[in-house]
Amino acid sequence: MTRHFQTTVIITAALYTAFFLMPQVWHHIYADEVVYILSMSGTGGMLEPTNPFPYIYSMLYILSLLGLYTYRTIAKWLFSMLIAYNLLVSPYVMGVSVSIYLDTSIGYLLTLFEGALILMLFSDEIKAKLK
């Protein structure tokens, strides 16, 4: 399992980066009407679209992946807390989610890889390597 752990971290980071940058690509691949509808994400949320929280969350997420790549124990707990937040709090704070098939596919793959990382993190083999 340790053989695949760092590869899984890299793939997760690549998927997260692609998912984060998708709104920058929308104007190039979708019609204006579709972009308008996609831009409605976050409507009704407790956080304003200009709030810096999503950027802080993203920075912490990337830092946790960097820490996981270098086998840091604190990164294990940071990553686990970010995933728990995403599951338990985010749906009530972030508002409406509007997505299209490409975004949803990347998000789904990202979720699968996050689950694989959580599984690996709590395995005895990876636990032994964490510093």
N, C-alpha and C positions, 0 to 999 in steps of 0.2 A: 504494500500500500504506500510506503514511503516513496517508492519509485515514481508513483503517479501524482503525489501530493503537490509538488511544485508546478508540474504541468497543469494541474487543475486550477491552481491559484492564478497562473498566467492566463489561462483561457477565461476564467471568471473576470479578471481585470480587463481583458480585451472586450468581452461581452458588455461589461458595465460601461466602458468607455463608449462603445458603439451605441448603447441604449441612451446614455447621457447626451451624446451629440446628435441623435436622430432629429430633434427639432431644427437643427441648423441645415439639414438636408431636405426637409419637407418642401421648401420652396422650389427645389430643383426636380423633385420627382412626382409631386402631386399638383392637381389643379388648385386654383386659388380658393374655390369653394371648400375643398377638402382641408386645405391649410387653415381656413377660417374656423371650421368645425373642430379641428385638432387643437387649435389655440384656446379652445374653451376649457381645456383641462385645468383643474384647480378651482373652478367656479363653485362657490358655496363652501369653500374651505375656511378654516380658522386662520390660516396664514395667507397674507397678501402675496401676489406673484412676485413683488419686488423684495420680499423678505429674504435676508441672507441665509436663513436656515438650510434650504436645500443645498447650498454650496458648502456649508459647514459639514452637513451630513455626508456629502460626496467626498469631501476632503478626508473625513474620518474613515470612510469606507475604503478609500484607496490606501490610506496609512495602515489600516488593519490588514489589507491584502499584502502590503509590503512587509509588514511584521510577520505575517503567516509564512511568506516566502522564505524569511530568514529564521523561522521557527522560534518566534518570541511568544512566551506564555501570555503576556498582556494583550497581544494581538488576538489570541484565541477568545479572550473574554470580551474585548471590544467588538470583534466581529459577531460574536454570539448576541451581544446586547443590541447591535444595529439590526440584526435579523429579527430579534424579538420585537424591537420597536416597529419595524416594518410590518410585522404581522399583527401586532396588538393595538398600536396607537395610530399609525399612519392612515389607515382607512377612514378614521374619524376626524383627522386633522387636515388632510391634504385636499379634500373636496372631490369633485367629480373627476373621473378618469376617462378620457376619450382617447382611443387608439385605433390604429388601423392594422391590418394583418402583419405587415413587416415588423412594426414596433412590438406587437404582441408576441410574435415568434421569437424575437430577440429576448424579450422579457421572460418568456417561458423557458428558453434555454438557460438564461441567467439564473432563474429560480432552481432549475435542476442542478446546475453546478454549485450553487450555494448550498443546496441540500447535501450534495456529495461532500463538500468541504466540512459541513457540520458533522456528518457521519465520520469522516476521516479524523477530525479534530478530537473526537471523543473515543477514538480507538486506542488501544494500549500501545500500539506501535508508534503512532505519532506523538502521543502523550510523553513517551520516553525521550523523544528527540527535542521537545520544547525546552527552551532555556528560561 
